[in-house]
Structure formats: structure tokens, C-alpha cells
Amino acid sequence: RRPLASWKESDRRRIGLMNGRRMSIPGTPSLYYGAELGMRGNIYLGYRDGVPTPMQWNGGWNAGFSNADPEQLYSPIISNPVYGYQAVNVESQRRYDHSLLSWMKRLIQLRKSTRVFGRGSMEVLTPQNHRVLAYLRELGNERILVVCNLASQAQAAELDLRRWKGSIPIEMFGGNLFPPIGDLPYLLTLGPYQFYWFRLRRL
């Protein structure tokens, strides 16, 4: 498929937010095959028939899915210029560090780096801005704060984090340190469909 950077920015952010939430809530997340690439179903085949279209492995014959004649496939491959197998496939995304496939691998690695996401408790916070979803995942002495902007415009939110006063939020994707939590509401600004995963580390 196309590298993540070449997608429409709004599509890229929306897909990122959707998977960021999916990977940070309790339980075992699942992805339908092709979702790690941004594959789209063929809506003209009907709801159920349009979902299991052949996997788009490369830009070659039958998208690398089968050596059979195209007419023998159980479902036609996606061939439109935007989401078709020539533009969206595993082979092309493996070449780019900023592709959706590479980003999803990084997201899964981060999730697997802690047991909090799979086994920890979840406490939903209540910022006044209803467009921002925030929750805390906790297991033992480890705490992770997840903050998501559900809107297509930039948003700001103040979070009541006084119980964790003195902790430093560490952004998990880049390892960047954010200002320590104090007595005042903690202010965060987020771009359209942006999300953060923070480890809360005591001083």
C-alpha cells in the first residue's frame, strides 16, 4: 500500500487514532487482515462479501494472492487507483519506515512492552472538553495515561491529575518528557485526531 506519509492527512490521523485506542483498551485487540495496511473492502459486493477481498501482497499478478486466473478468484481484487493493490500492498509498505505497516509494527511493539494494556485496570477521566477522551491504565506500580482527540480540529483539555502530583509524563513513542504534574489542572493540546500514550514516572 501507499506509504503512510502519502495518505491524505485526515485519513492518516483517523487511522492512527482508531488503532491507538484499540491497542490501549483492556483485553486482546484484533485486526482484520489488511487493516495494518489500510486496505479497504469492495462496497459494491455487499456488506459481508465486500470484506474478505484477496490480501494485497504486492503489485503483481492477482496482488500476489494467487497464481490462478483472475476470474477464478473467490472475490475480485481491489483495483481502484486509490486503494487498489498497485498502490496499497505489503511489498511497497515494507520499503518505508513511515508506512502504515511500519507504524503499526511500532504500535504493537509499544503495546507489548508493558502488561498494563492487556491486564491493567482502566479509569476514565472526565475533562470538560467532551471531544477529548482520556483514561488511565494501571497495573502494580506502572501507570499509563492515554489522551485522544476525537475531533477533526485541534483541541485543548485540562485533566485533573492531582493524585499523581510529582509524576512526569513520558511520551511513549518518542520518549519525550512533559512538564511534571502539579496541583493545577494539567493542560494538553492535541492536533486533529491526535493521541498520546504517557508513562507516569514518579520523581
Residue pairs with C-beta under 8 A, 6 or more apart in sequence:
1 37
1 38
1 39
1 56
1 83
1 87
1 88
1 89
1 90
1 92
1 93
1 99
1 100
1 101
2 38
2 87
2 88
2 92
2 93
2 99
3 92
3 93
3 96
3 98
3 99
3 100
4 12
4 96
4 98
4 99
4 100
4 102
4 103
5 12
5 96
5 98
5 99
7 15
7 38
7 100
10 152
10 192
10 193
11 38
12 100
13 191
13 192
13 193
13 194
14 193
15 38
15 100
16 103
16 193
16 195
17 148
17 149
17 150
17 193
17 194
17 195
19 31
19 104
19 107
20 107
20 146
20 148
20 195
20 197
21 133
21 146
21 148
21 195
22 29
22 31
23 29
23 107
23 108
23 110
23 111
23 117
24 111
24 117
24 137
24 144
24 146
24 197
25 117
25 122
26 117
26 118
26 119
26 120
26 122
26 137
27 118
28 118
29 111
31 104
32 51
33 39
33 55
34 53
34 55
34 56
36 100
36 101
36 104
37 56
37 88
37 89
37 90
37 93
37 100
37 101
38 83
38 88
38 100
39 53
39 55
39 56
39 78
39 83
39 88
40 78
40 83
41 50
41 51
41 53
41 78
42 49
42 50
42 53
42 75
42 76
42 78
43 50
44 50
45 53
45 75
45 76
49 75
52 75
53 75
53 76
53 77
53 78
54 62
54 63
54 65
54 66
54 73
54 75
54 77
55 63
55 64
55 65
55 90
56 63
56 64
56 65
56 77
56 78
56 84
56 85
56 88
56 89
56 90
57 63
57 64
57 65
57 89
57 90
57 91
58 64
58 85
58 89
58 90
58 91
58 92
59 85
59 86
59 89
59 91
59 92
61 67
62 68
62 70
62 73
62 77
63 77
63 78
63 85
63 89
64 85
64 89
64 90
64 91
65 73
65 77
66 72
66 73
70 76
70 77
77 84
77 85
78 84
78 85
78 88
79 85
79 86
81 87
90 101
92 99
93 99
93 100
93 101
93 102
94 101
94 102
96 102
106 173
110 172
110 173
110 197
111 117
111 118
114 139
114 142
114 144
115 139
115 142
116 137
116 138
116 139
116 142
116 143
116 144
117 137
117 144
119 139
120 137
120 138
120 139
120 142
120 144
121 137
121 138
121 139
122 135
122 136
122 137
123 135
123 136
123 138
124 133
124 134
124 135
125 134
125 135
125 136
125 159
125 160
127 134
127 157
127 158
127 159
128 157
128 158
129 155
129 156
129 157
129 158
131 149
131 150
131 151
131 155
132 147
132 148
132 149
132 150
132 155
132 157
132 188
132 190
133 146
133 147
133 148
133 150
134 145
134 146
134 147
134 148
134 157
134 159
135 145
135 146
136 143
136 144
136 145
136 146
137 143
137 144
137 145
137 146
138 144
142 199
143 164
143 167
143 199
143 200
144 172
144 197
144 198
144 199
144 200
145 159
145 161
145 169
145 196
145 197
145 198
145 200
146 195
146 196
146 197
146 198
147 157
147 159
147 188
147 190
147 195
147 196
147 198
148 190
148 194
148 195
148 196
149 155
149 190
149 191
149 192
149 193
149 194
149 195
150 193
151 192
151 193
152 192
152 193
153 192
154 189
154 190
154 191
154 192
155 189
155 190
156 187
156 188
156 189
156 190
157 187
157 188
157 190
158 185
158 186
158 187
158 188
159 185
159 186
159 188
160 185
160 186
161 167
161 181
161 185
161 186
162 181
162 183
164 181
164 200
165 181
165 182
165 183
166 180
166 181
166 202
166 203
167 180
167 181
167 200
167 201
167 202
167 203
168 177
168 178
168 179
168 180
168 181
168 200
168 201
168 202
168 203
169 177
169 178
169 179
169 181
169 198
169 199
169 200
170 176
170 177
170 178
170 198
170 199
170 200
170 201
171 177
171 178
171 196
171 197
171 198
172 197
172 198
172 199
173 197
178 198
180 203
181 200
188 196
190 196
